[in-house]
Amino acid sequence: MSTADRIRNPLLQSRIMSADAAAALIPAGANVGMSGFTGAGYPKAVPHALAKRIERLSAQGEQFRIGLWTGASTAPELDGVLAGVDGIAMRLPYQSDPTVRKQINAGRMQYTDIHLSHVAQLAWFGFLGHLDVAVVEVAGILPDGRLIPSSSVGNNKTWLDQADKIILEVNTMQNPGLEGMHDIYYGTRLPPDRQPIPLVRPGDRIGEPYLRCDLNKVVAVVETNQHDRNSAFSAPDEISQRIAGHIIEFLQHEVKRGRLPANLLPLQSGVGNIANAVLAGLNESPFENMTAYTEVLQDGMLDMLRSGKLTMASATALSLSPKALADFNANIDFYRERIVLRPQEISNHPEVVRRLGIIAMNAMIEADLYGNVNSTHIMGSGIMNGIGGSGDFARNAYLSFFVTPSVAKNGAISCIVPMVSHVDHTEHDVEVIVTEQGLADLRGLSPTQRARLVIEKCAHPDYRPALQDYFERAQRAAPGQHTPHILNEALSWHARCVETGHMLPGGPGAAA
């Protein structure tokens, strides 16, 4: 399909220009809402052109920085190039770029880490400031000006509605068969006029297939032909397979106990190799006719759709390896009948998550003895990526799993610790912790009961004695026995990691 076939509105055809010309329309200090969610559907040309402009101005002694808002993480062509020229003053709501991360942790870039379901409403409430420009990738423009969304939806509806100026990137690399896969819900309102979201099954369509925008706000249309960040996933390793095995065995047990239906409840899965291993395990499991209501659809769910194990998947974005993308494009008519892509304020909406009874499975950096989870920070102060949508799902899920290998850095650091160095998910929202060592079902347990189970089931054998010793001494020494801690020792566990670069099996106070 040619570019002329993709841009069919006469007014917007007259606004086609180069990426350099479009980037020149973005003023210094602007808040810019760009499309993109987990490396899918982000603008590729305008950010690069804007970075070149910033670099030129910087060489002349002029500082030029923007506030950058997206759906979630993007790619080197957006986050990377803008951070590389020190062009981002404020970043929200989620990132995964190494250069961005380095600048945030050095204090050179401000970063607001936000639950992904909250971003659109915070923008509408006016809590984030004014949105000056939207730069949004689309797959095409209809004659009446409606927009065919790209491989992610994210916050695009809100950016298009809120921004003073709109720049559209029409990417002919995106499959035209995406048309009809999206469900853009325009029924959200602000308090006190909010209405229930009429979605009761993962495959329900409650909106329309296209994005709308005020054509008078569109100041530029840029033609692109570039792939998304299609990263390959590693084959499931032994640790990932063992974690997956524990989860599947647990789910089978829950079905036998009558606490889950035979086809389970809708699945939500985070992104990464462990998540793909769990999905691969489910694809080989006896479960049939499963559904998914998640934020990102990755390789494992395509495999499940193709095998028929999964009958429907709802998400806000695709995150596919090159091999999976080739399959998706070759069979897009098949997938369009089984995939719905929604705005992230709907894909992650707490009310919908709770109504559907989601089984949520998310990764973490560390968990402590009582079930508190850190999913964002290294040693309590350095951001890794962000909370993403894990909180949206964990707090509202029917079942909330958090998974991690039991150790990191080739065994030098335990991922089960006395007290997490940063809390993203409190013990009140964490029901099941899983490592390759085993699974701890924390439902209905007191803190001390949780601690015994987490040590027994989830801790690596090299660290189990130190954790058990800490817990027993805390029970003797702590002033309160509901959640017993020896605070200076709990914190020294992390301090020792900072000092030595690792945590010895002896735990806090061990000889070097």
C-alpha positions in Angstrom: 0.0 0.0 0.0 1.5 3.4 -1.0 1.7 6.5 1.1 -1.1 8.0 -0.9 -3.3 5.1 0.1 -2.5 5.6 3.8 -3.1 9.4 3.9 -6.5 9.8 2.3 -7.8 13.1 3.8 -7.2 16.0 1.4 -6.5 18.6 4.2 -3.9 16.4 5.9 -2.3 15.6 2.6 -1.6 19.3 2.3 0.2 19.2 5.6 2.8 16.5 4.7 6.3 17.7 5.4 9.7 16.4 6.4 10.5 15.2 9.9 12.9 18.1 10.3 10.2 20.6 9.4 7.8 19.0 11.8 10.4 18.9 14.6 10.9 22.6 14.2 7.3 23.1 15.3 8.0 21.8 18.8 9.0 24.7 21.1 11.6 24.5 23.8 10.1 23.7 27.2 7.0 22.0 25.7 5.3 19.0 27.2 5.1 16.5 24.4 2.9 13.5 24.4 4.3 10.8 22.1 2.8 7.5 21.2 4.5 4.2 22.1 4.0 1.4 24.5 6.6 -1.3 25.2 8.5 -0.7 22.0 5.5 -0.6 19.7 3.8 2.2 17.9 6.2 5.0 18.8 7.2 7.8 16.4 10.5 7.1 14.7 11.3 10.1 12.5 10.3 13.2 14.5 12.2 12.3 17.7 15.4 11.8 15.6 14.9 15.1 13.8 14.2 16.8 17.1 17.4 15.3 18.6 19.4 16.7 15.7 17.8 20.1 16.2 18.6 20.1 20.0 22.2 19.0 19.3 22.7 22.0 16.8 21.2 24.4 19.3 23.3 23.0 22.1 26.5 23.6 20.0 25.4 27.2 19.8 25.0 27.4 23.6 21.2 27.2 23.6 19.5 24.7 25.9 16.5 23.0 24.6 14.6 20.4 26.6 11.1 19.0 26.7 8.8 17.1 29.0 8.2 13.7 27.4 5.0 11.8 28.1 4.3 8.4 26.5 2.2 5.3 27.1 5.1 3.3 28.5 8.6 2.4 27.3 9.6 3.2 23.7 12.9 2.5 21.9 16.3 4.0 21.2 14.8 5.9 18.2 12.8 8.0 20.7 14.0 7.8 24.3 17.5 7.0 23.4 18.2 9.8 20.9 16.5 12.5 23.0 18.3 11.5 26.1 21.5 11.3 24.2 21.4 15.0 23.5 20.2 15.8 27.0 16.8 16.8 25.5 14.4 15.5 28.2 13.8 17.5 31.3 10.9 15.4 32.7 10.0 11.8 31.7 6.7 10.0 32.5 5.1 7.5 33.1 7.5 4.5 32.4 10.9 3.9 30.7 13.3 1.2 30.0 16.1 3.0 28.1 19.7 2.7 29.4 20.6 6.3 28.7 17.4 7.6 30.2 17.9 5.4 33.3 21.5 6.7 33.7 20.4 10.3 33.5 17.5 9.8 36.0 19.8 8.0 38.5 22.4 10.8 38.1 19.8 13.4 38.9 20.0 15.0 35.4 16.5 14.0 34.4 13.3 14.2 36.5 11.1 11.1 36.4 7.6 10.6 37.5 6.8 6.9 37.8 3.0 6.4 37.5 0.6 3.5 37.5 -0.2 3.2 33.8 -4.0 3.2 34.3 -3.7 6.6 36.1 -1.9 8.6 33.4 -4.8 9.6 31.2 -7.0 10.6 34.1 -4.2 12.6 35.7 -3.7 14.4 32.4 -7.5 15.1 32.2 -7.5 16.3 35.8 -4.7 18.8 34.9 -2.4 17.3 37.5 0.5 16.8 35.1 0.5 20.3 33.6 -0.4 21.4 30.1 0.2 19.2 27.1 1.5 21.3 24.2 2.2 18.9 21.4 1.2 15.3 20.5 3.4 13.2 18.2 1.5 10.1 17.4 2.3 7.2 15.0 -0.7 5.9 13.0 -1.1 3.2 10.4 -3.3 5.4 8.1 -5.7 8.3 7.8 -9.2 7.8 6.4 -10.8 10.3 4.0 -12.9 11.8 6.9 -9.8 12.3 9.0 -10.2 9.3 11.4 -7.0 7.7 12.3 -6.1 4.0 12.0 -4.2 3.2 15.2 -0.8 1.6 15.0 0.7 -1.4 16.9 0.0 0.2 20.3 -2.8 2.5 21.6 -1.4 3.5 25.0 -2.4 7.1 25.8 -2.9 8.2 22.2 -6.6 9.1 22.6 -5.8 11.4 25.5 -2.8 13.0 23.8 -4.8 13.8 20.6 -7.6 15.3 22.7 -5.5 17.3 25.0 -2.6 18.7 22.9 -2.7 22.1 21.3 -0.8 20.9 18.3 -0.7 17.4 16.7 2.0 15.9 14.6 1.1 12.6 12.9 3.6 10.0 11.7 2.1 7.7 9.2 4.1 4.5 9.2 3.7 2.4 6.0 5.7 -0.4 7.7 2.8 -1.1 9.9 0.5 -3.7 8.4 -2.7 -2.1 6.9 -4.5 -5.2 8.3 -4.3 -3.6 11.7 -7.5 -1.7 10.7 -10.4 -3.1 12.7 -8.2 -4.6 15.5 -8.6 -1.7 17.9 -11.4 -0.7 20.2 -11.1 3.0 21.2 -13.6 3.8 24.0 -14.7 7.4 24.2 -17.2 7.0 27.0 -14.9 8.0 29.9 -15.9 11.1 31.8 -14.5 13.1 34.7 -16.0 13.0 38.2 -18.7 13.5 39.3 -20.1 12.3 36.0 -18.3 9.0 35.6 -20.3 6.0 34.3 -19.5 2.3 34.6 -17.4 0.9 31.8 -19.6 -1.6 29.9 -17.0 -4.3 29.5 -17.8 -7.8 31.0 -15.8 -10.2 28.8 -12.2 -9.8 27.5 -13.3 -9.7 23.9 -16.1 -7.2 24.3 -16.0 -4.2 21.9 -17.3 -1.1 23.6 -15.8 1.6 21.4 -14.8 2.2 17.8 -11.9 1.0 15.6 -10.4 4.5 15.0 -8.9 7.4 16.8 -10.5 10.8 16.4 -8.7 14.2 16.3 -9.5 17.8 15.6 -8.0 18.2 12.1 -7.4 21.9 12.7 -4.9 21.0 15.4 -2.8 18.8 13.0 0.2 21.0 12.1 2.2 18.3 10.3 2.0 14.8 8.8 5.3 12.9 8.4 5.7 9.8 6.3 7.8 6.9 7.8 8.6 3.4 6.9 10.3 1.8 9.9 9.9 -1.2 12.1 9.0 -1.2 15.8 11.6 -2.3 18.3 11.1 -6.0 17.7 13.4 -7.6 20.3 14.0 -11.3 20.3 13.2 -13.3 23.5 15.5 -15.9 24.8 14.4 -19.5 24.9 13.0 -20.4 28.3 15.9 -21.5 30.5 15.7 -24.0 33.4 14.9 -21.4 36.0 12.1 -19.9 34.0 10.7 -23.3 33.2 10.7 -24.2 36.9 8.9 -21.0 37.8 6.4 -21.7 35.1 5.9 -25.3 36.4 5.2 -24.1 39.9 2.5 -21.7 38.7 0.8 -24.2 36.4 0.8 -26.9 39.2 -0.7 -24.3 41.5 -3.4 -23.3 39.0 -4.3 -27.0 38.5 -4.7 -27.4 42.2 -7.0 -24.3 42.4 -9.2 -25.8 39.7 -9.4 -29.1 41.6 -10.4 -27.2 44.7 -13.1 -25.4 42.8 -11.6 -22.0 43.2 -11.0 -21.5 39.5 -13.0 -22.6 36.5 -11.6 -25.3 34.2 -10.6 -22.7 31.6 -9.1 -20.4 34.4 -9.9 -16.7 34.5 -8.5 -14.1 32.1 -4.7 -14.0 32.2 -2.5 -10.9 32.6 1.2 -11.4 32.0 4.1 -9.0 32.3 6.8 -8.8 29.6 10.0 -10.8 29.5 11.5 -14.3 29.3 9.9 -15.6 32.5 6.5 -14.4 31.3 7.0 -16.1 27.9 8.1 -19.3 29.7 4.8 -19.3 31.8 2.8 -18.8 28.6 4.7 -21.6 26.9 3.9 -23.8 29.9 0.2 -22.9 29.7 0.3 -23.7 26.0 1.4 -27.3 26.9 -0.9 -27.6 29.9 -4.3 -29.3 30.0 -6.2 -26.0 30.2 -8.4 -25.1 27.2 -10.4 -22.1 26.0 -8.4 -19.6 28.0 -8.6 -15.8 27.5 -6.3 -12.9 28.3 -6.9 -9.4 29.5 -3.5 -7.8 29.7 -1.5 -4.7 28.7 1.1 -6.3 26.3 0.7 -9.2 23.9 3.9 -11.0 23.3 5.2 -14.1 21.5 3.8 -16.6 24.0 0.2 -15.4 23.6 0.5 -15.5 19.8 1.5 -19.2 20.2 -1.5 -19.8 22.4 -3.9 -18.1 20.0 -2.5 -20.2 17.1 -2.8 -23.4 19.1 -6.3 -22.6 20.1 -5.5 -22.8 23.8 -6.3 -19.1 24.0 -9.5 -18.0 22.3 -9.3 -14.2 22.8 -6.6 -11.7 23.9 -7.2 -8.0 24.9 -4.2 -5.7 25.3 -3.0 -2.1 24.6 0.1 -3.0 22.6 2.1 -5.7 20.8 5.6 -6.6 21.8 6.8 -9.2 19.4 10.1 -10.7 18.3 11.0 -10.5 14.6 9.9 -14.1 14.1 6.5 -13.6 15.9 6.0 -10.3 13.9 6.5 -12.2 10.6 3.8 -14.7 11.7 1.5 -11.9 12.9 1.8 -10.0 9.6 1.3 -13.2 7.5 -1.8 -14.2 9.5 -3.2 -10.9 10.5 -6.7 -11.7 9.4 -6.7 -14.7 11.8 -5.3 -12.6 14.6 -7.7 -9.6 14.0 -10.6 -11.9 15.0 -8.9 -12.8 18.2 -7.1 -9.7 19.4 -8.5 -6.4 20.7 -6.1 -3.4 21.2 -7.5 -0.8 23.6 -6.4 2.5 25.3 -4.3 1.7 28.4 -6.8 3.5 30.6 -9.1 0.6 29.7 -6.7 -2.3 29.4 -5.4 -1.5 32.9 -8.5 -0.1 34.4 -8.8 -1.3 38.1 -12.6 -1.6 37.9 -12.5 -3.8 34.8 -9.6 -5.9 36.2 -11.5 -6.6 39.4 -14.8 -7.3 37.5 -13.2 -9.8 35.2 -11.3 -11.6 37.9 -7.8 -11.4 36.4 -5.0 -13.9 37.1 -2.1 -11.4 37.3 1.5 -12.5 36.8 4.2 -9.9 37.2 8.0 -9.8 37.7 9.8 -8.2 40.6 13.3 -7.3 41.7 13.0 -8.5 45.3 10.4 -9.6 47.9 10.8 -9.6 51.6 9.8 -12.1 54.3 6.4 -10.6 54.8 5.4 -10.3 51.1 6.3 -6.7 50.3 7.6 -6.4 46.7 10.1 -4.1 45.1 9.6 -4.0 41.3 11.4 -0.7 40.5 14.5 0.1 42.5 18.0 -1.2 42.8 19.3 -0.9 46.4 16.5 1.4 47.3 17.5 4.5 45.3 18.3 3.7 41.7 15.4 3.3 39.4 15.4 0.4 37.0 12.3 0.9 34.7 9.1 1.7 36.7 6.0 0.2 38.2 4.2 0.0 34.8 0.9 -1.7 35.0 1.8 -4.2 37.7 0.0 -2.2 40.5 -3.1 -1.8 38.3 -3.4 -5.6 38.1 -1.9 -6.8 41.4 -4.2 -4.8 43.7 -7.3 -5.7 41.8 -6.6 -9.2 40.6 -8.5 -12.4 41.6 -5.0 -13.9 42.0 -1.8 -11.9 42.2 1.5 -13.6 41.4 4.9 -12.0 41.7 7.8 -14.0 40.2 11.6 -13.8 40.2 14.7 -16.1 40.2 15.7 -16.6 43.9 19.1 -15.0 43.3 20.7 -12.4 41.0 24.2 -11.6 39.8 25.1 -15.3 39.4 24.1 -16.0 43.0 25.8 -13.0 44.6 22.5 -11.4 45.6 19.4 -12.9 47.2 16.1 -11.8 45.7 14.4 -12.7 49.0 15.5 -10.3 51.7 14.5 -9.4 55.3 13.0 -6.0 54.2 12.7 -4.7 50.7 14.8 -1.6 49.9 11.8 0.0 48.2 8.1 -0.9 48.4 6.0 -0.9 45.3 3.4 -3.5 46.3 2.6 -4.0 49.9 2.0 -7.3 51.6 -1.7 -6.5 51.3 -1.6 -6.8 47.5 0.7 -9.8 47.1 -0.9 -13.2 47.3 1.6 -15.6 45.7 5.4 -15.4 45.4 7.2 -17.7 43.1 10.9 -18.4 42.5 12.5 -21.5 40.9 12.8 -22.9 44.4 9.0 -23.0 44.9 5.8 -21.2 45.4 4.5 -19.5 48.6 0.7 -19.1 48.8 0.3 -16.2 51.2 -3.4 -15.9 51.2 -5.0 -15.6 54.6 -1.7 -15.9 56.5 -0.4 -13.6 59.2 3.0 -11.9 58.7 5.0 -14.4 60.7 3.3 -17.3 58.9 4.2 -15.6 55.6 7.8 -15.3 56.7 8.2 -19.0 57.5 6.6 -20.0 54.2 8.6 -17.5 52.0 11.9 -18.7 53.6 11.0 -22.4 53.1 9.5 -22.2 49.6 11.2 -19.3 47.8 14.6 -18.5 49.2 17.7 -20.0 47.7 19.4 -22.7 49.9 22.5 -20.5 50.1 20.6 -17.7 51.8 17.9 -19.7 53.7 20.0 -20.1 56.9 20.8 -16.3 57.1 17.1 -15.4 56.5 15.9 -17.9 59.1 18.5 -16.7 61.6 17.4 -13.1 61.0 13.7 -14.0 61.4 14.3 -15.9 64.6 16.4 -13.2 66.2 13.8 -10.6 65.1 11.2 -12.6 67.0 13.3 -12.4 70.1 14.4 -8.8 69.8 11.7 -6.8 68.0 9.6 -4.5 70.2 6.5 -5.6 68.3 5.8 -9.2 67.3 3.2 -8.7 64.6 5.8 -8.0 61.9 9.1 -8.5 63.7 12.1 -6.7 62.4 15.5 -5.7 63.6 15.6 -2.5 61.5 19.3 -1.8 61.5 20.1 -5.3 60.4 17.3 -5.4 57.8 18.7 -2.2 56.3 22.3 -3.4 56.6 21.5 -6.3 54.3 21.2 -3.8 51.4 24.0 -1.5 52.7 26.4 -4.5 52.5 25.4 -5.0 48.9 26.3 -1.4 48.2 29.6 -1.7 50.0 30.8 -5.0 48.6 28.8 -5.3 45.4 27.2 -8.4 46.5 25.5 -10.1 49.5 27.5 -13.0 51.0 25.5 -16.2 51.9 26.2 -15.3 55.5 23.8 -12.4 55.2 24.1 -9.1 57.2 27.2 -9.0 59.4 28.9 -11.9 57.7 32.7 -11.8 57.4 34.0 -10.7 54.1 
